[in-house]
Amino acid sequence: MSQSHNSIEPNVIDDEMIQKAIEEQYPEDIGQLAKKEDILQIDNLWQFENLTKLQLDNNIIEKIEALECLVHLVWLDLSFNNIEVIEGLDTLVKLQDLSLYNNRISKIEHMDTLQELQIFSIGKNNLTTLEDVIYLRRFKNLRTLNLTGNPLCDDERYMLFVVAYLPNLMYLDFKLVSDSTREAAALEYQDRTDLLEGEEAQVLAELEEKQTKQQELEYHKTLDEIHNAGSSDIAESKRAEYKADIHQLSEALMTLEILIADQMEELANDFKGNMAVVASTFIENIKGIYPFDTFSLSSFCTMNQCRDLENRHHEKLLQICITTLEKSVKNELEEDLPDEVRMLLVDKNTIVNAANVSHGVRLRKIDMRESDIFTNTYRWQASVTEKAFQNEVDRNREHVKEILQYIDSLQEELHNMETLEPME
Protein backbone atom coordinates (compact mmCIF):
# COMPACT_ATOMS: atom_id res chain seq x y z
CA MET A 1 0.00 0.00 0.00
CA SER A 2 2.99 2.31 -0.11
CA GLN A 3 5.60 3.39 -2.57
CA SER A 4 9.21 2.29 -2.00
CA HIS A 5 11.92 4.83 -1.17
CA ASN A 6 14.70 2.58 -2.50
CA SER A 7 16.80 4.18 -5.26
CA ILE A 8 14.46 7.22 -5.37
CA GLU A 9 15.54 10.84 -5.26
CA PRO A 10 12.76 12.59 -3.25
CA ASN A 11 11.63 15.97 -4.60
CA VAL A 12 9.53 18.91 -3.49
CA ILE A 13 7.24 20.77 -5.85
CA ASP A 14 9.34 23.86 -6.62
CA ASP A 15 9.30 26.75 -9.09
CA GLU A 16 11.39 24.87 -11.63
CA MET A 17 9.01 21.91 -11.68
CA ILE A 18 5.98 24.19 -11.94
CA GLN A 19 7.57 26.17 -14.78
CA LYS A 20 8.28 22.96 -16.63
CA ALA A 21 4.67 21.88 -16.18
CA ILE A 22 3.38 25.21 -17.50
CA GLU A 23 5.61 24.99 -20.54
CA GLU A 24 4.68 21.41 -21.43
CA GLN A 25 1.01 21.20 -20.36
CA TYR A 26 -2.11 23.17 -19.56
CA PRO A 27 -1.91 24.79 -16.13
CA GLU A 28 -4.89 22.83 -14.84
CA ASP A 29 -3.05 19.56 -15.52
CA ILE A 30 0.29 20.28 -13.82
CA GLY A 31 -0.12 17.14 -11.74
CA GLN A 32 0.35 15.01 -14.81
CA LEU A 33 4.01 15.97 -14.82
CA ALA A 34 4.45 15.90 -11.10
CA LYS A 35 3.63 12.22 -10.89
CA LYS A 36 6.83 11.46 -12.79
CA GLU A 37 9.01 13.43 -10.38
CA ASP A 38 8.86 11.22 -7.25
CA ILE A 39 7.32 14.00 -5.16
CA LEU A 40 7.83 13.71 -1.41
CA GLN A 41 6.36 17.06 -0.36
CA ILE A 42 3.61 19.28 -1.81
CA ASP A 43 4.57 22.96 -1.92
CA ASN A 44 4.61 26.16 -4.01
CA LEU A 45 1.07 25.86 -5.39
CA TRP A 46 -0.13 29.20 -3.94
CA GLN A 47 0.06 30.87 -7.38
CA PHE A 48 -2.51 28.47 -8.87
CA GLU A 49 -5.58 29.50 -6.89
CA ASN A 50 -7.84 28.98 -9.95
CA LEU A 51 -6.69 25.40 -10.43
CA THR A 52 -9.63 22.96 -10.78
CA LYS A 53 -7.77 19.66 -11.31
CA LEU A 54 -4.65 18.34 -9.60
CA GLN A 55 -3.15 14.91 -10.21
CA LEU A 56 -0.34 13.85 -7.87
CA ASP A 57 -0.72 10.08 -7.98
CA ASN A 58 2.16 7.56 -8.02
CA ASN A 59 4.56 9.62 -5.91
CA ILE A 60 5.95 9.21 -2.39
CA ILE A 61 3.95 11.98 -0.72
CA GLU A 62 3.61 11.41 3.03
CA LYS A 63 1.42 14.37 4.06
CA ILE A 64 -1.45 16.32 2.53
CA GLU A 65 -0.39 19.96 2.82
CA ALA A 66 0.02 23.30 1.02
CA LEU A 67 -3.34 23.00 -0.75
CA GLU A 68 -5.15 25.76 1.17
CA CYS A 69 -4.95 28.24 -1.74
CA LEU A 70 -6.60 25.86 -4.24
CA VAL A 71 -10.12 26.89 -3.24
CA HIS A 72 -11.52 26.16 -6.72
CA LEU A 73 -10.21 22.60 -6.89
CA VAL A 74 -12.88 20.14 -8.08
CA TRP A 75 -10.80 17.01 -8.79
CA LEU A 76 -7.87 15.77 -6.68
CA ASP A 77 -5.92 12.54 -7.17
CA LEU A 78 -3.47 11.56 -4.40
CA SER A 79 -3.60 7.83 -5.02
CA PHE A 80 -0.57 5.54 -4.79
CA ASN A 81 1.37 7.58 -2.21
CA ASN A 82 2.44 7.09 1.42
CA ILE A 83 -0.21 9.25 3.12
CA GLU A 84 -1.21 8.11 6.62
CA VAL A 85 -3.65 10.83 7.75
CA ILE A 86 -6.44 12.69 5.95
CA GLU A 87 -5.76 16.38 6.61
CA GLY A 88 -5.16 19.71 4.91
CA LEU A 89 -8.39 19.68 2.89
CA ASP A 90 -10.41 22.24 4.88
CA THR A 91 -10.41 24.98 2.22
CA LEU A 92 -11.27 22.70 -0.72
CA VAL A 93 -14.99 23.33 -0.34
CA LYS A 94 -15.70 22.81 -4.06
CA LEU A 95 -14.05 19.40 -4.26
CA GLN A 96 -16.29 16.81 -5.95
CA ASP A 97 -13.91 13.96 -6.78
CA LEU A 98 -11.22 12.77 -4.33
CA SER A 99 -8.96 9.75 -4.72
CA LEU A 100 -6.80 8.55 -1.84
CA TYR A 101 -6.56 5.02 -3.23
CA ASN A 102 -3.57 2.89 -2.18
CA ASN A 103 -2.12 4.83 0.75
CA ARG A 104 -1.66 4.02 4.45
CA ILE A 105 -4.77 5.69 5.86
CA SER A 106 -6.39 3.99 8.86
CA LYS A 107 -9.26 6.41 9.62
CA ILE A 108 -11.71 8.53 7.64
CA GLU A 109 -11.59 12.00 9.22
CA HIS A 110 -10.97 15.75 8.78
CA MET A 111 -13.22 16.09 5.73
CA ASP A 112 -16.16 18.01 7.21
CA THR A 113 -15.95 20.95 4.80
CA LEU A 114 -16.11 18.81 1.63
CA GLN A 115 -19.89 19.09 1.34
CA GLU A 116 -19.79 18.95 -2.48
CA LEU A 117 -18.04 15.56 -2.54
CA GLN A 118 -19.64 13.15 -5.03
CA ILE A 119 -16.93 10.56 -5.71
CA PHE A 120 -14.57 9.21 -3.05
CA SER A 121 -12.01 6.48 -3.58
CA ILE A 122 -10.14 5.21 -0.51
CA GLY A 123 -9.60 1.60 -1.44
CA LYS A 124 -6.43 -0.34 -0.59
CA ASN A 125 -5.71 1.49 2.66
CA ASN A 126 -5.69 0.31 6.31
CA LEU A 127 -9.35 0.89 7.22
CA THR A 128 -10.37 -1.82 9.68
CA THR A 129 -13.55 -0.59 11.40
CA LEU A 130 -16.91 -0.62 9.63
CA GLU A 131 -18.20 2.14 11.93
CA ASP A 132 -15.73 4.57 10.31
CA VAL A 133 -17.97 4.51 7.23
CA ILE A 134 -20.71 6.30 9.22
CA TYR A 135 -18.56 9.46 9.03
CA LEU A 136 -19.42 9.67 5.32
CA ARG A 137 -23.13 10.22 6.07
CA ARG A 138 -22.45 13.97 6.27
CA PHE A 139 -21.78 14.07 2.52
CA LYS A 140 -25.30 14.26 1.11
CA ASN A 141 -24.06 14.39 -2.51
CA LEU A 142 -21.83 11.30 -2.26
CA ARG A 143 -22.92 8.83 -4.95
CA THR A 144 -19.79 6.77 -5.70
CA LEU A 145 -17.57 5.13 -3.07
CA ASN A 146 -14.66 2.73 -3.38
CA LEU A 147 -13.46 0.89 -0.27
CA THR A 148 -12.26 -2.32 -1.88
CA GLY A 149 -8.97 -3.71 -0.61
CA ASN A 150 -9.38 -2.48 2.98
CA PRO A 151 -9.49 -5.00 5.87
CA LEU A 152 -13.04 -3.91 6.74
CA CYS A 153 -14.26 -5.37 3.43
CA ASP A 154 -13.64 -8.86 4.85
CA ASP A 155 -16.42 -8.37 7.40
CA GLU A 156 -19.49 -10.39 6.37
CA ARG A 157 -21.67 -7.39 7.25
CA TYR A 158 -19.71 -5.08 4.94
CA MET A 159 -22.06 -4.66 1.96
CA LEU A 160 -25.34 -4.31 3.87
CA PHE A 161 -23.75 -2.09 6.53
CA VAL A 162 -22.35 0.42 4.03
CA VAL A 163 -25.55 0.54 1.96
CA ALA A 164 -27.72 0.91 5.08
CA TYR A 165 -25.74 3.79 6.52
CA LEU A 166 -25.13 5.48 3.13
CA PRO A 167 -28.55 5.07 1.47
CA ASN A 168 -27.82 7.63 -1.28
CA LEU A 169 -24.93 5.64 -2.76
CA MET A 170 -25.41 4.59 -6.37
CA TYR A 171 -22.09 2.78 -6.85
CA LEU A 172 -20.06 0.86 -4.27
CA ASP A 173 -16.71 -0.69 -5.19
CA PHE A 174 -17.34 -0.12 -8.91
CA LYS A 175 -20.72 -1.89 -8.83
CA LEU A 176 -24.25 -0.49 -9.05
CA VAL A 177 -26.11 -0.87 -5.75
CA SER A 178 -29.20 -2.99 -6.53
CA ASP A 179 -32.69 -2.38 -5.16
CA SER A 180 -32.67 -5.80 -3.51
CA THR A 181 -29.46 -4.92 -1.66
CA ARG A 182 -31.01 -1.64 -0.49
CA GLU A 183 -34.11 -3.43 0.81
CA ALA A 184 -32.06 -6.08 2.60
CA ALA A 185 -29.81 -3.40 4.14
CA ALA A 186 -32.81 -1.33 5.26
CA LEU A 187 -34.39 -4.34 6.95
CA GLU A 188 -31.17 -5.46 8.62
CA TYR A 189 -30.18 -2.08 10.06
CA GLN A 190 -33.46 -0.17 10.25
CA ASP A 191 -33.48 0.17 14.03
CA ARG A 192 -29.91 1.46 14.15
CA THR A 193 -30.27 3.89 11.24
CA ASP A 194 -33.57 5.24 12.59
CA LEU A 195 -31.87 5.94 15.92
CA LEU A 196 -28.92 7.58 14.19
CA GLU A 197 -31.20 9.75 12.03
CA GLY A 198 -32.98 10.91 15.16
CA GLU A 199 -29.66 11.83 16.78
CA GLU A 200 -28.54 13.70 13.66
CA ALA A 201 -31.80 15.66 13.56
CA GLN A 202 -31.35 16.55 17.24
CA VAL A 203 -27.77 17.73 16.67
CA LEU A 204 -28.94 19.87 13.76
CA ALA A 205 -31.72 21.37 15.87
CA GLU A 206 -29.25 22.14 18.68
CA LEU A 207 -26.92 23.80 16.17
CA GLU A 208 -29.77 25.93 14.89
CA GLU A 209 -30.70 26.92 18.44
CA LYS A 210 -27.08 27.77 19.26
CA GLN A 211 -26.73 29.93 16.16
CA THR A 212 -30.03 31.66 16.91
CA LYS A 213 -28.89 32.48 20.45
CA GLN A 214 -25.59 33.78 19.10
CA GLN A 215 -27.41 36.01 16.64
CA GLU A 216 -29.67 37.23 19.44
CA LEU A 217 -26.67 38.09 21.62
CA GLU A 218 -25.14 40.04 18.76
CA TYR A 219 -28.46 41.77 18.24
CA HIS A 220 -28.67 42.95 21.86
CA LYS A 221 -25.05 44.02 21.73
CA THR A 222 -25.82 46.15 18.68
CA LEU A 223 -28.85 47.64 20.44
CA ASP A 224 -26.66 48.65 23.36
CA GLU A 225 -24.18 50.24 20.98
CA ILE A 226 -26.96 52.21 19.30
CA HIS A 227 -28.28 53.30 22.67
CA ASN A 228 -24.88 54.43 23.84
CA ALA A 229 -23.90 56.15 20.60
CA GLY A 230 -22.60 59.67 21.24
CA SER A 231 -23.86 61.38 18.10
CA SER A 232 -26.71 61.11 15.62
CA ASP A 233 -24.30 60.08 12.83
CA ILE A 234 -22.94 57.20 14.90
CA ALA A 235 -26.46 56.21 15.93
CA GLU A 236 -27.63 56.28 12.31
CA SER A 237 -24.62 54.20 11.29
CA LYS A 238 -25.37 51.68 13.99
CA ARG A 239 -29.03 51.52 12.98
CA ALA A 240 -28.06 50.88 9.37
CA GLU A 241 -25.64 48.20 10.52
CA TYR A 242 -28.36 46.69 12.69
CA LYS A 243 -30.84 46.62 9.80
CA ALA A 244 -28.26 44.74 7.77
CA ASP A 245 -27.72 42.36 10.69
CA ILE A 246 -31.47 41.72 10.92
CA HIS A 247 -31.59 40.95 7.22
CA GLN A 248 -28.57 38.67 7.52
CA LEU A 249 -30.09 36.93 10.53
CA SER A 250 -33.36 36.42 8.64
CA GLU A 251 -31.53 34.84 5.71
CA ALA A 252 -29.39 32.68 8.01
CA LEU A 253 -32.42 31.37 9.92
CA MET A 254 -34.36 30.70 6.72
CA THR A 255 -31.36 28.93 5.20
CA LEU A 256 -31.02 26.74 8.28
CA GLU A 257 -34.72 25.95 8.15
CA ILE A 258 -34.43 25.01 4.47
CA LEU A 259 -31.51 22.69 5.30
CA ILE A 260 -33.50 21.11 8.11
CA ALA A 261 -36.58 20.79 5.86
CA ASP A 262 -34.48 19.10 3.16
CA GLN A 263 -33.00 16.66 5.65
CA MET A 264 -36.38 15.98 7.22
CA GLU A 265 -37.87 15.37 3.77
CA GLU A 266 -35.06 12.93 3.06
CA LEU A 267 -35.72 11.19 6.39
CA ALA A 268 -39.44 11.10 5.64
CA ASN A 269 -38.79 9.52 2.23
CA ASP A 270 -36.51 6.94 3.84
CA PHE A 271 -39.22 6.29 6.42
CA LYS A 272 -41.79 5.90 3.64
CA GLY A 273 -39.56 3.38 1.88
CA ASN A 274 -38.97 1.46 5.11
CA MET A 275 -42.71 1.36 5.83
CA ALA A 276 -43.33 0.03 2.33
CA VAL A 277 -40.79 -2.73 2.95
CA VAL A 278 -42.35 -3.57 6.33
CA ALA A 279 -45.87 -3.69 4.85
CA SER A 280 -44.74 -5.73 1.85
CA THR A 281 -42.86 -8.21 4.04
CA PHE A 282 -45.84 -8.58 6.37
CA ILE A 283 -48.21 -9.23 3.46
CA GLU A 284 -45.84 -11.76 1.92
CA ASN A 285 -45.71 -13.53 5.27
CA ILE A 286 -49.51 -13.54 5.48
CA LYS A 287 -49.82 -14.90 1.97
CA GLY A 288 -47.42 -17.67 2.90
CA ILE A 289 -44.97 -16.91 0.10
CA TYR A 290 -42.08 -17.82 2.38
CA PRO A 291 -41.77 -21.07 4.32
CA PHE A 292 -43.78 -20.99 7.51
CA ASP A 293 -40.92 -21.88 9.81
CA THR A 294 -38.57 -19.31 8.29
CA PHE A 295 -40.30 -16.46 10.07
CA SER A 296 -41.34 -18.38 13.22
CA LEU A 297 -44.96 -17.25 12.90
CA SER A 298 -46.09 -19.43 15.78
CA SER A 299 -48.91 -17.09 16.80
CA PHE A 300 -50.88 -17.30 13.56
CA CYS A 301 -51.10 -19.20 10.30
CA THR A 302 -50.59 -17.83 6.82
CA MET A 303 -53.61 -17.63 4.53
CA ASN A 304 -52.24 -20.41 2.34
CA GLN A 305 -51.94 -22.61 5.41
CA CYS A 306 -55.53 -21.79 6.35
CA ARG A 307 -56.65 -22.88 2.89
CA ASP A 308 -54.59 -26.05 3.14
CA LEU A 309 -56.15 -26.84 6.51
CA GLU A 310 -59.62 -26.20 5.14
CA ASN A 311 -58.98 -28.46 2.14
CA ARG A 312 -57.75 -31.26 4.42
CA HIS A 313 -60.77 -30.78 6.65
CA HIS A 314 -63.06 -30.94 3.62
CA GLU A 315 -61.45 -34.16 2.38
CA LYS A 316 -61.79 -35.83 5.77
CA LEU A 317 -65.37 -34.59 6.13
CA LEU A 318 -66.28 -36.11 2.77
CA GLN A 319 -64.75 -39.43 3.78
CA ILE A 320 -66.70 -39.43 7.06
CA CYS A 321 -69.95 -38.47 5.29
CA ILE A 322 -69.64 -41.17 2.64
CA THR A 323 -68.69 -43.77 5.26
CA THR A 324 -71.67 -42.71 7.38
CA LEU A 325 -73.96 -42.85 4.34
CA GLU A 326 -72.84 -46.39 3.55
CA LYS A 327 -73.40 -47.49 7.15
CA SER A 328 -76.82 -45.85 7.13
CA VAL A 329 -77.85 -47.70 4.02
CA LYS A 330 -76.76 -50.97 5.64
CA ASN A 331 -78.36 -50.01 8.98
CA GLU A 332 -74.99 -50.36 10.67
CA LEU A 333 -74.98 -47.01 12.50
CA GLU A 334 -74.10 -47.46 16.16
CA GLU A 335 -75.95 -44.37 17.35
CA ASP A 336 -78.93 -42.29 16.32
CA LEU A 337 -78.22 -39.21 14.21
CA PRO A 338 -80.09 -35.88 14.41
CA ASP A 339 -82.93 -35.50 11.93
CA GLU A 340 -81.19 -32.70 10.02
CA VAL A 341 -78.20 -34.99 9.44
CA ARG A 342 -80.40 -37.91 8.35
CA MET A 343 -81.99 -35.56 5.77
CA LEU A 344 -78.59 -35.30 4.08
CA LEU A 345 -78.01 -39.04 4.06
CA VAL A 346 -80.23 -39.54 1.03
CA ASP A 347 -77.60 -40.33 -1.57
CA LYS A 348 -73.96 -39.63 -2.33
CA ASN A 349 -74.61 -36.60 -4.59
CA THR A 350 -76.73 -34.85 -1.96
CA ILE A 351 -74.21 -35.20 0.80
CA VAL A 352 -71.24 -34.31 -1.47
CA ASN A 353 -73.03 -31.18 -2.73
CA ALA A 354 -73.82 -30.10 0.83
CA ALA A 355 -70.19 -30.59 1.90
CA ASN A 356 -68.93 -28.69 -1.14
CA VAL A 357 -71.25 -25.74 -0.43
CA SER A 358 -70.00 -25.62 3.17
CA HIS A 359 -66.40 -25.84 1.93
CA GLY A 360 -66.93 -22.96 -0.48
CA VAL A 361 -68.39 -20.77 2.26
CA ARG A 362 -65.39 -21.32 4.51
CA LEU A 363 -62.92 -20.61 1.68
CA ARG A 364 -64.72 -17.34 0.93
CA LYS A 365 -64.42 -16.38 4.59
CA ILE A 366 -60.67 -17.00 4.41
CA ASP A 367 -60.47 -14.89 1.25
CA MET A 368 -62.42 -12.08 2.90
CA ARG A 369 -60.21 -12.22 5.98
CA GLU A 370 -57.09 -12.07 3.80
CA SER A 371 -58.51 -9.13 1.87
CA ASP A 372 -59.30 -7.31 5.14
CA ILE A 373 -55.75 -7.85 6.39
CA PHE A 374 -54.27 -6.51 3.14
CA THR A 375 -56.60 -3.50 3.11
CA ASN A 376 -55.90 -2.66 6.75
CA THR A 377 -52.16 -3.08 6.26
CA TYR A 378 -52.05 -0.72 3.28
CA ARG A 379 -54.34 1.72 5.07
CA TRP A 380 -52.03 1.65 8.10
CA GLN A 381 -48.98 2.15 5.90
CA ALA A 382 -50.56 5.11 4.11
CA SER A 383 -51.78 6.62 7.40
CA VAL A 384 -48.41 6.37 9.16
CA THR A 385 -46.54 7.73 6.12
CA GLU A 386 -49.00 10.55 5.57
CA LYS A 387 -48.82 11.50 9.26
CA ALA A 388 -45.01 11.63 9.10
CA PHE A 389 -45.08 13.95 6.08
CA GLN A 390 -47.84 16.09 7.57
CA ASN A 391 -45.94 16.42 10.85
CA GLU A 392 -42.95 17.72 8.91
CA VAL A 393 -45.12 20.18 6.95
CA ASP A 394 -46.62 21.45 10.23
CA ARG A 395 -43.19 21.69 11.85
CA ASN A 396 -41.78 23.61 8.89
CA ARG A 397 -44.70 26.05 8.79
CA GLU A 398 -44.48 26.63 12.53
CA HIS A 399 -40.74 27.28 12.38
CA VAL A 400 -41.08 29.66 9.44
CA LYS A 401 -43.85 31.46 11.31
CA GLU A 402 -41.67 31.74 14.42
CA ILE A 403 -38.76 33.09 12.37
CA LEU A 404 -40.95 35.70 10.69
CA GLN A 405 -42.44 36.76 14.02
CA TYR A 406 -39.00 37.00 15.57
CA ILE A 407 -37.63 39.13 12.70
CA ASP A 408 -40.72 41.35 12.84
CA SER A 409 -40.20 41.89 16.57
CA LEU A 410 -36.56 42.90 15.96
CA GLN A 411 -37.54 45.32 13.23
CA GLU A 412 -40.31 46.77 15.40
CA GLU A 413 -37.89 47.23 18.29
CA LEU A 414 -35.46 49.05 16.02
CA HIS A 415 -38.29 51.21 14.69
CA ASN A 416 -39.36 52.09 18.23
CA MET A 417 -35.82 53.16 19.05
CA GLU A 418 -35.76 55.38 15.97
CA THR A 419 -39.00 57.10 16.99
CA LEU A 420 -37.78 57.61 20.55
CA GLU A 421 -34.42 59.06 19.47
CA PRO A 422 -35.66 62.61 18.67
CA MET A 423 -37.54 62.79 21.99
CA GLU A 424 -34.34 62.08 23.88
Secondary structure as UniProt FT lines:
FT   TURN            6..7
FT   STRAND          11..12
FT   HELIX           15..24
FT   HELIX           27..29
FT   HELIX           31..34
FT   TURN            35..38
FT   STRAND          39..41
FT   TURN            46..47
FT   TURN            49..50
FT   STRAND          53..55
FT   TURN            68..69
FT   TURN            71..72
FT   STRAND          75..77
FT   TURN            90..91
FT   TURN            93..94
FT   STRAND          97..99
FT   TURN            112..113
FT   TURN            115..116
FT   STRAND          119..121
FT   HELIX           130..138
FT   TURN            140..141
FT   STRAND          144..146
FT   TURN            148..149
FT   HELIX           151..154
FT   TURN            156..157
FT   HELIX           158..165
FT   TURN            167..168
FT   STRAND          171..172
FT   TURN            173..174
FT   STRAND          175..176
FT   HELIX           179..227
FT   HELIX           232..287
FT   HELIX           292..294
FT   TURN            295..296
FT   TURN            298..299
FT   HELIX           303..329
FT   TURN            330..331
FT   HELIX           339..342
FT   TURN            343..346
FT   HELIX           348..420
FT   TURN            421..423
//
